[in-house]
Amino acid sequence: MKTFSKIFIASLCGVMFVSCNDLNTEPYGSTITSAQKEEVAAANPDIIEASVNGVMTMFSVYLNGISTSSSTYHNDYGYPSVMLMTDSRGRDLVSQNTGYNWYSNQVRYTDQASTYIMPTYVWNTMYNQIYTANGVLSTISPDNEDPTDETLMYYYAQALAVRAFDYFILAQIYQYNYVGHESSACVPLVLDTNSDELANEGGGDRATVQEVYDQILSDLDRAVNLLESTSVTRPSGREGKAFVSAAVAHGLRARVYLTMHNYSAAVTDAQYAIDNSGATPYSMAEVSVPTFVTSADNSWMWAVNIEETDDVVESGIINFPSHMGSLNYGYASVGAWRAGSEIMIDHIPDTDVRKGWWLDDDGNSPNLNAEQAAYIASAGVDLHTQVKFGPYNDEIYTSNNANDIPLMRIEEMYLILAEAQAMSGNPAAGAQTLQNFVSTYRDPAYTCTATTAENVQKAVLFQRRVELWGEGFSWFDLMRLNKGVDRRGAGFAAAYVFNISASDPIMILQIPNAEIQANSNISQQNPAGTEPNAVEDVITDEVLDEYNW
C-alpha cells in the first residue's frame, strides 16, 4: 500500500498542491523507479483510474487558479470561467460594468497586461491541468511509448487528449491565429518527457506556434489511435461524458484542423464524430425551453460533470450558473445579466426556435412558461438577457447551481463539417449540410442561399454565434478567422462599444508577470496593448456585411 500511495501522490500532486507559475515538476525518480511505476501501473489500473479522474476534476477546480489564503476571487472555478472570460471579450455576450460583474475587466479590455488577473488565471488553469496530465502519462509509460495493455491505452489516451485541449486553448489566447503566425512565439511546451529537465533548468522558453500545434496534433493522433485500438470504452450515460471517446478525440482534432485552415482534414474528423458518437442534436422541442443543464442529454459529447457536493456548487455563487444564469440565484440574478448581441438576435428569423434563447425588445420570450415569465418580469432583467441556460432541476431561483458544463456538443460537428466542406472546395455540399442541420433541428423555414465558399463560411459563422453562444467558442472563432471585435449594434454601454482590429496587441494576452519572473528562459513577452477607445454605435455597411451571404 505504501508503494501505491507514493505513485498516487506523485501522479496527483498537481490536483491539490501544484503551482505552475514556474512550470516546475517534482522528479519521479526521487520517489520510485520508472520500472517500478510501469509494473505497478499495469497491475493496478485503479490507481491510474484515480489519476485520470483527477485530471478531469481539474476542469472545475475550486479557488485554485488565482485565489490565495488572503484573496478569494469569485470567478475562480476552473475552465468554465475561462469560457466566460473569452466570451466577455467578444461581441455577442453583452454584460454591464457593474460591481457584481466579475468579468467587467474583459468587457472593458482592462485585462491584457502581464500583472492582471486574466493572463495569470488562464495560464495557471491550463498549466495546472497539463501538469496533472503529464503525471498520468509518465506514470503509465515512463519511456513515452504507447502502452499495449488495453486499460492503460484508454487511460493514456485521456491524458493525451486533455493535454492537447489545454495547449490548444493556450495557443489561441497567447498568440494570434495559426495561419501566418507559425513562427511566432507561443507558450512553453512542458511535457512528461521534458518536465524534469525544464525544472532543473529553471523553466523553458516559448515554443513557436507551429511547434505547439505539432504537439497538439501528435497528442490527438496518439489518443485517436489508442481509443480506436482498445476495447475499453468510457462508462455509458452521463457518467461517461466526463471522459474522451474516440469520437470526442476526432472532434477535438476537427477543431484544431479548422483553426489551422486544414479544411479537408476537418471534414474527415467531423464526419467521423457525427457517424460514431451516438449523439444526436437537440430537437426543436428540446431547445424551445431553457435547457443546457445536464450532460445526460444526447446532444452532449463531452462535458464537465458537476455534482451537488462539489465545492463550486456548495459555494452557492462561485460557479458558471451563478455568473451566467438568469433563472437561478447568483451574480447574474442580482444585476450582472448576460445578454445576447442585439444585432445578432435581430437577424435570427422568427421561425427559428433559438430566437427565444434571449428576451426580446419587450423583455419576453416564447420559450418561457408562465412561472418563468412571471419571475423574469419581476426581477428587473435587462432586455435581450439570455434564457438559453435553464436552472438546475428546473427550479426557479435555485442556489443549487449543479449544472453540468458542455465542452462539446454534436451540433458543433455539423457546423464544422459544413464550413470545412465549403472551404475545402465544395461550397454546395457545405451549404446543403448547413441547410439540413438548421432546417431539421432549429428553423423549419431555413434555406441556405450562399453559393460561394466565403459566403457559406459567413452563414456557418452566424449559426455558430447563435448555436454555441455562451459556450466559450466566440472568441476563438474571431481569432481563427482573423477578425477583430466590432461591437457596434450589439447593445453594449456606450463606453464599451469598440471596433478593435484583428492585429491589435490587445487581442492577445501577455505572459503573466509571475511566469516571467520565475522562468528565466522566457526570452520574449507579448506587446502591451492599449485599452481601446469607444466608437460611435452606428450600424454601417461594414457591420452589416457580416450578415450578407
Disulfide bonds with the S-S distance in Angstrom:
none
